[in-house]
């Protein structure tokens, strides 16, 4: 028998606290555009548990995520490796417990987020009741675009200047437009919740840095609650979108944001709501007990370090910091810091979970589209979904063409690209091996 429990907690920071939008951070001065939430779903089949948590936050550092998972495990008895905590990656959420570029940590806001995650997970596990699940998928092509563009001089630029559109040749990749949906029903057949997997950068609200926002994942959640009832729970897990956002740099649509709207999060959220509703119409929930299997393993990746050229560039910037933009100042400040005794090895945790018709691959980084696509295409399972930013983050995991360029995502940094250039291949290979192992468990 399948049992499922849900819970959600409000983690909206107060006005006047920092959000890490951009590179410098900014103080909010207006009420939040809707609540920032933590939403948790607990599953159990014949004593075999799993907890999934989705939090409206930019990211969570590895050590913090591990501490949270230990707290949840101690309170519930659910094994550490059966607890998956993901960040929606909204760029206009509360600040983290670590320095993020030039934005200092905010321990009170970070504590609010941590406590919300812990309470939601424990509460969801305490509310287990008989349920059934069903899955479906479709496509949403209106809002996602590759943000890395090949220029006429052969270079690759992330989010290039739209004033120079004539210098743009083509995007480096094509987004994965798939929208995967799991619906959970009560024993009586009422809709209790949804888990949605879709790949796009939630940085659409950044033009307004005066207020917190859960961006389009929160707008999607509000939309589904309007359709199916305020008591419905919605967990959003981002797909591989390290190189994807909602800006149409080459002008194939009417404007940089869909429909030219000034409120892109709401427009995208409303469109995604319609897409999920359409997918849901064909979902048939099954009340037979689904399989829950899980394997979590660490691989070791090599660390990248700043070069002598990086240090020399930073020294030049430091001579006249005020003449440079926030991005340049942020990189230069980091490059001038002492690395200290930093391990050359990075433990990278890969989760693979079979939950009914879904097989989830969850990774602790911002994953490029083509990396996620390789995992999906190589998977021995028919219905594989990839979640990014689960269990923390090690920055971008990008493709070789980006790693060999001067694009933003390739610049070495503890926030940006801290793993070696072969990391994508190592992760794909390890994930596929783990999926094969999961198939035979």
C-alpha positions as CSV (number, residue, x, y, z in Angstrom):
1,X,0.0,0.0,0.0
2,X,1.3,3.5,-0.9
3,X,1.0,6.2,1.7
4,X,1.8,9.9,1.0
5,X,1.9,12.9,3.2
6,X,2.3,16.6,2.3
7,X,3.2,19.8,4.2
8,X,4.3,23.3,3.4
9,X,5.8,26.2,5.4
10,X,6.1,29.9,4.7
11,X,9.8,31.0,4.5
12,X,9.2,34.5,3.2
13,X,11.8,36.9,4.8
14,X,10.7,40.2,6.2
15,X,11.0,43.4,4.2
16,X,14.3,45.1,4.6
17,X,16.4,41.9,4.4
18,X,18.8,40.9,1.7
19,X,18.1,39.0,-1.5
20,X,21.1,37.7,-3.4
21,X,19.9,38.9,-6.8
22,X,22.8,40.0,-9.1
23,X,26.3,39.9,-7.6
24,X,26.0,42.5,-4.8
25,X,22.8,41.7,-3.1
26,X,20.0,44.2,-2.4
27,X,17.7,45.2,0.4
28,X,14.0,44.6,-0.2
29,X,11.7,47.6,0.2
30,X,8.3,46.2,-0.9
31,X,6.1,43.3,0.1
32,X,6.9,40.0,-1.4
33,X,5.2,39.0,-4.7
34,X,3.5,36.0,-3.1
35,X,4.8,33.7,-0.4
36,X,8.1,31.9,-0.5
37,X,7.3,28.3,0.5
38,X,8.9,25.0,1.4
39,X,6.8,22.1,0.2
40,X,7.5,18.5,1.3
41,X,6.1,15.2,0.1
42,X,6.7,11.9,2.1
43,X,6.2,8.5,0.5
44,X,6.1,5.1,2.0
45,X,5.4,1.6,0.6
46,X,5.5,-1.3,3.1
47,X,7.8,0.5,5.4
48,X,10.1,1.7,2.5
49,X,10.2,5.6,2.8
50,X,11.2,8.6,0.7
51,X,11.0,12.3,1.4
52,X,11.2,15.0,-1.3
53,X,11.4,18.7,-0.4
54,X,11.2,21.7,-2.8
55,X,12.3,25.1,-1.3
56,X,11.9,28.6,-2.8
57,X,15.5,29.5,-2.5
58,X,18.4,30.2,-4.8
59,X,20.6,27.4,-3.5
60,X,21.7,25.6,-0.4
61,X,25.3,24.8,0.4
62,X,26.3,21.2,0.7
63,X,27.2,21.2,4.4
64,X,23.9,23.0,5.3
65,X,21.9,20.5,3.2
66,X,23.7,17.6,4.9
67,X,22.9,19.0,8.3
68,X,19.2,19.4,7.4
69,X,19.0,15.9,6.1
70,X,20.5,14.6,9.3
71,X,18.0,16.5,11.4
72,X,15.1,15.1,9.4
73,X,16.5,11.6,9.5
74,X,17.0,11.7,13.3
75,X,13.4,13.0,13.7
76,X,11.7,10.5,11.3
77,X,13.9,7.5,11.1
78,X,14.0,7.9,7.3
79,X,17.5,7.1,6.1
80,X,19.8,10.1,5.2
81,X,20.1,9.0,1.6
82,X,16.3,8.8,1.2
83,X,15.9,12.5,1.8
84,X,16.1,14.7,-1.2
85,X,16.1,18.5,-0.8
86,X,15.9,20.7,-3.8
87,X,16.1,24.5,-4.4
88,X,13.8,26.0,-7.0
89,X,16.6,28.4,-7.7
90,X,14.6,31.6,-7.6
91,X,17.0,34.5,-7.9
92,X,14.8,36.7,-5.7
93,X,14.5,34.5,-2.7
94,X,16.1,35.1,0.7
95,X,19.9,35.2,1.2
96,X,21.8,32.1,2.2
97,X,24.1,31.3,5.1
98,X,27.2,31.8,3.1
99,X,28.8,34.7,1.3
100,X,27.5,34.7,-2.3
101,X,29.7,36.8,-4.5
102,X,29.6,40.3,-2.9
103,X,26.4,39.6,-0.9
104,X,27.1,38.8,2.7
105,X,25.3,35.9,4.5
106,X,22.1,36.4,6.4
107,X,22.0,33.9,9.1
108,X,18.5,34.8,10.3
109,X,17.0,34.3,6.9
110,X,19.0,31.1,6.3
111,X,17.8,29.8,9.6
112,X,14.2,30.6,8.6
113,X,14.7,28.5,5.4
114,X,16.4,25.6,7.3
115,X,13.7,25.4,9.9
116,X,11.0,25.5,7.3
117,X,12.6,22.6,5.4
118,X,13.0,20.5,8.6
119,X,9.5,21.2,9.8
120,X,7.8,20.6,6.4
121,X,9.6,17.3,6.0
122,X,8.8,16.0,9.5
123,X,5.2,17.2,9.3
124,X,4.7,15.5,5.9
125,X,6.1,12.2,7.2
126,X,3.7,12.5,10.1
127,X,0.7,12.8,7.8
128,X,1.1,9.7,5.7
129,X,-2.2,8.3,4.4
130,X,-3.3,6.0,1.7
131,X,-2.9,7.5,-1.8
132,X,-2.4,6.7,-5.5
133,X,-0.1,8.2,-8.1
134,X,0.0,8.7,-11.9
135,X,2.4,10.4,-14.2
136,X,2.3,12.2,-17.6
137,X,4.4,14.5,-19.7
138,X,4.1,17.1,-22.4
139,X,6.0,20.1,-23.8
140,X,6.2,23.8,-23.1
141,X,8.2,25.6,-25.9
142,X,7.1,29.2,-25.4
143,X,9.4,30.4,-22.6
144,X,12.8,28.7,-22.6
145,X,15.8,29.7,-24.7
146,X,19.5,28.9,-24.6
147,X,21.3,31.9,-23.1
148,X,24.7,31.1,-24.5
149,X,25.1,32.5,-28.0
150,X,27.8,32.0,-30.6
151,X,28.9,35.5,-31.9
152,X,30.2,36.4,-35.3
153,X,33.8,36.6,-34.0
154,X,33.6,33.0,-32.9
155,X,33.2,33.7,-29.2
156,X,30.4,32.5,-26.9
157,X,28.6,35.0,-24.7
158,X,26.0,34.4,-22.0
159,X,23.1,36.8,-22.2
160,X,24.8,39.1,-24.8
161,X,23.8,42.7,-25.3
162,X,20.5,42.8,-27.3
163,X,21.7,46.1,-28.8
164,X,24.1,44.1,-30.9
165,X,21.8,41.4,-32.2
166,X,23.4,41.6,-35.6
167,X,26.6,40.0,-34.0
168,X,24.7,37.0,-32.8
169,X,24.9,33.8,-34.9
170,X,23.0,31.1,-33.1
171,X,22.4,29.5,-29.6
172,X,24.9,26.9,-28.6
173,X,22.1,24.4,-27.6
174,X,18.4,23.8,-27.6
175,X,16.4,23.6,-24.3
176,X,14.7,20.5,-23.1
177,X,11.1,21.5,-23.4
178,X,9.7,18.5,-21.5
179,X,7.2,19.1,-18.7
180,X,6.9,16.0,-16.5
181,X,4.1,15.7,-14.0
182,X,3.3,13.3,-11.2
183,X,-0.2,13.6,-9.6
184,X,-0.9,12.2,-6.2
185,X,-4.6,11.4,-5.3
186,X,-6.2,10.6,-1.9
187,X,-7.8,7.2,-1.3
188,X,-11.1,8.9,-2.2
189,X,-9.8,10.0,-5.6
190,X,-9.3,13.7,-4.7
191,X,-6.2,15.5,-6.1
192,X,-3.8,16.0,-3.2
193,X,-0.6,17.2,-4.9
194,X,1.6,17.6,-8.0
195,X,5.3,17.2,-8.6
196,X,6.4,19.2,-11.7
197,X,9.8,18.9,-13.5
198,X,10.6,21.6,-16.1
199,X,13.8,23.3,-17.0
200,X,14.1,27.1,-17.0
201,X,16.0,29.6,-15.0
202,X,13.8,31.3,-12.4
203,X,15.5,34.7,-12.8
204,X,12.6,36.5,-14.5
205,X,11.8,38.7,-11.6
206,X,15.2,40.3,-11.3
207,X,14.2,43.5,-13.0
208,X,12.3,44.3,-9.8
209,X,14.8,43.8,-6.9
210,X,12.6,45.6,-4.4
211,X,10.5,42.5,-3.4
212,X,11.0,38.8,-2.8
213,X,9.5,36.5,-5.3
214,X,9.4,32.7,-5.9
215,X,9.4,33.6,-9.6
216,X,7.6,31.4,-12.1
217,X,7.7,28.2,-9.9
218,X,5.7,30.0,-7.3
219,X,3.3,31.4,-9.9
220,X,2.8,27.9,-11.2
221,X,2.0,26.7,-7.7
222,X,-0.5,29.5,-7.2
223,X,-2.1,28.7,-10.5
224,X,-2.5,25.0,-9.8
225,X,-4.0,25.9,-6.4
226,X,-6.5,28.1,-8.1
227,X,-7.5,25.3,-10.4
228,X,-7.5,22.3,-8.0
229,X,-8.0,24.0,-4.6
230,X,-5.9,25.8,-2.1
231,X,-5.4,22.5,-0.2
232,X,-3.4,21.1,-3.1
233,X,0.4,20.8,-2.7
234,X,2.8,21.6,-5.5
235,X,6.5,20.6,-5.5
236,X,8.6,22.1,-8.3
237,X,12.0,20.6,-9.2
238,X,14.0,22.4,-11.9
239,X,15.4,20.3,-14.8
240,X,18.8,21.0,-16.2
241,X,18.7,24.7,-17.0
242,X,22.2,26.0,-16.4
243,X,22.3,27.5,-19.9
244,X,18.6,28.2,-20.2
245,X,16.4,31.2,-19.4
246,X,13.3,33.0,-20.6
247,X,15.0,35.6,-22.8
248,X,14.8,35.3,-26.6
249,X,18.1,36.8,-27.5
250,X,17.7,36.3,-31.3
251,X,14.2,37.8,-31.5
252,X,12.3,34.7,-32.7
253,X,9.3,35.8,-30.5
254,X,7.7,39.2,-30.0
255,X,10.0,40.3,-27.2
256,X,12.7,39.1,-24.8
257,X,10.0,37.9,-22.4
258,X,7.1,35.9,-23.7
259,X,4.4,38.3,-25.0
260,X,6.4,41.4,-24.0
261,X,5.0,41.2,-20.5
262,X,6.5,43.2,-17.7
263,X,5.5,40.4,-15.3
264,X,7.3,37.5,-16.8
265,X,7.0,35.2,-13.7
266,X,3.2,35.4,-13.8
267,X,3.0,35.0,-17.5
268,X,5.3,31.9,-17.5
269,X,3.5,30.5,-14.4
270,X,0.1,30.9,-16.0
271,X,1.3,29.3,-19.2
272,X,2.8,26.4,-17.3
273,X,-0.3,26.0,-15.3
274,X,-2.3,25.5,-18.5
275,X,0.3,23.0,-19.7
276,X,0.1,21.0,-16.5
277,X,-3.7,21.0,-16.5
278,X,-3.6,19.7,-20.1
279,X,-1.1,17.0,-19.1
280,X,-3.1,16.1,-16.0
281,X,-6.3,15.4,-18.1
282,X,-4.6,12.3,-19.4
283,X,-3.1,11.1,-16.1
284,X,-4.7,8.0,-14.6
285,X,-3.8,7.5,-11.0
286,X,-3.0,3.9,-10.0
287,X,-3.8,2.6,-6.5
288,X,-1.5,-0.3,-6.7
289,X,1.6,0.0,-4.6
290,X,4.4,1.5,-6.7
291,X,8.1,0.5,-6.3
292,X,10.3,2.8,-4.3
293,X,14.0,2.0,-4.9
294,X,16.9,4.4,-4.3
295,X,20.6,4.4,-4.7
296,X,22.8,7.3,-3.6
297,X,26.5,7.3,-4.3
298,X,29.4,9.8,-4.3
299,X,31.9,10.2,-7.0
300,X,35.1,12.2,-6.6
301,X,35.6,15.1,-9.0
302,X,38.8,17.2,-9.3
303,X,38.7,20.8,-8.2
304,X,39.5,23.7,-10.5
305,X,41.7,26.5,-9.2
306,X,42.2,30.1,-10.3
307,X,45.2,30.6,-12.6
308,X,48.1,33.1,-12.6
309,X,46.3,34.9,-15.4
310,X,43.1,35.2,-13.2
311,X,45.2,36.7,-10.4
312,X,46.9,39.2,-12.7
313,X,43.5,40.2,-14.1
314,X,42.1,40.7,-10.6
315,X,45.0,42.8,-9.6
316,X,44.3,45.2,-12.5
317,X,40.6,45.4,-11.6
318,X,41.5,46.1,-8.0
319,X,43.4,49.2,-9.0
320,X,40.2,50.9,-9.9
321,X,37.3,48.8,-8.7
322,X,34.6,51.5,-9.0
323,X,35.1,51.6,-12.7
324,X,33.9,48.0,-13.2
325,X,30.6,46.3,-13.0
326,X,29.4,44.0,-10.2
327,X,30.3,40.8,-12.1
328,X,33.9,41.9,-12.7
329,X,34.3,43.2,-9.1
330,X,32.9,39.9,-7.7
331,X,35.3,37.7,-9.7
332,X,38.2,40.0,-8.9
333,X,37.5,40.0,-5.2
334,X,37.4,36.2,-5.1
335,X,40.5,35.8,-7.2
336,X,42.4,38.0,-4.7
337,X,41.3,35.9,-1.7
338,X,43.6,33.2,-0.2
339,X,42.3,29.8,-1.2
340,X,43.6,28.4,2.1
341,X,43.8,24.6,2.6
342,X,41.1,23.6,0.1
343,X,40.9,19.9,-0.9
344,X,41.7,19.2,-4.6
345,X,38.9,16.6,-4.4
346,X,35.1,17.3,-4.5
347,X,32.7,14.6,-3.4
348,X,29.7,14.7,-5.7
349,X,26.5,12.9,-4.6
350,X,24.3,11.3,-7.3
351,X,20.8,10.2,-6.3
352,X,18.8,7.7,-8.4
353,X,15.3,7.0,-7.3
354,X,12.5,4.8,-8.7
355,X,9.1,6.1,-7.7
356,X,6.4,4.4,-9.6
357,X,6.7,5.2,-13.3
358,X,9.4,7.8,-12.6
359,X,13.1,7.3,-12.3
360,X,14.6,10.4,-10.8
361,X,18.3,11.4,-11.2
362,X,19.0,14.2,-8.7
363,X,22.2,16.2,-8.9
364,X,23.8,18.9,-6.6
365,X,24.6,21.5,-9.2
366,X,23.3,23.7,-12.1
367,X,23.3,21.3,-14.9
368,X,23.6,22.2,-18.6
369,X,20.8,21.1,-20.9
370,X,22.9,18.7,-23.0
371,X,24.3,17.0,-19.9
372,X,20.8,16.2,-18.7
373,X,19.8,15.1,-22.2
374,X,22.6,12.6,-22.3
375,X,21.5,11.1,-19.0
376,X,17.9,10.8,-20.3
377,X,18.9,9.4,-23.6
378,X,21.3,6.8,-22.1
379,X,18.9,5.7,-19.3
380,X,17.7,2.1,-19.4
381,X,14.3,3.4,-18.1
382,X,11.6,4.7,-20.3
383,X,10.6,7.6,-18.0
384,X,13.7,9.3,-16.6
385,X,13.5,12.8,-15.1
386,X,16.5,14.9,-14.0
387,X,16.4,17.2,-11.0
388,X,19.1,19.8,-10.5
389,X,20.2,21.6,-7.3
390,X,19.2,18.7,-5.1
391,X,21.5,18.2,-2.0
392,X,23.3,21.5,-2.5
393,X,25.4,22.9,-5.3
394,X,28.9,22.7,-6.8
395,X,28.2,25.4,-9.3
396,X,27.8,24.8,-13.1
397,X,28.3,21.5,-14.8
398,X,28.7,22.6,-18.4
399,X,29.5,21.1,-21.7
400,X,33.0,20.9,-23.3
401,X,32.2,23.7,-25.8
402,X,31.5,26.0,-22.9
403,X,34.4,24.8,-20.8
404,X,36.8,25.7,-23.6
405,X,35.3,29.1,-24.1
406,X,35.4,32.4,-22.1
407,X,31.7,32.3,-21.3
408,X,30.6,33.3,-17.9
409,X,29.7,29.7,-16.8
410,X,33.2,28.5,-17.6
411,X,35.0,31.1,-15.4
412,X,36.6,29.3,-12.5
413,X,35.0,30.2,-9.2
414,X,33.8,28.5,-6.0
415,X,30.3,29.8,-6.9
416,X,30.5,29.2,-10.7
417,X,32.7,26.5,-12.0
418,X,34.7,24.8,-9.3
419,X,34.9,21.3,-10.8
420,X,37.4,20.1,-13.4
421,X,36.6,20.2,-17.1
422,X,35.9,16.5,-17.4
423,X,33.2,16.7,-14.7
424,X,30.2,16.5,-17.1
425,X,31.5,13.3,-18.7
426,X,32.2,11.8,-15.2
427,X,28.8,12.6,-13.9
428,X,26.9,11.2,-17.0
429,X,28.9,8.0,-16.9
430,X,28.4,7.5,-13.1
431,X,24.6,8.4,-13.4
432,X,24.1,5.8,-16.2
433,X,26.0,3.1,-14.2
434,X,23.9,3.9,-11.2
435,X,20.7,3.6,-13.3
436,X,21.8,0.2,-14.5
437,X,22.4,-0.8,-11.0
438,X,19.0,0.5,-9.9
439,X,17.4,-1.5,-12.7
440,X,18.7,-4.7,-11.2
441,X,18.0,-4.0,-7.6
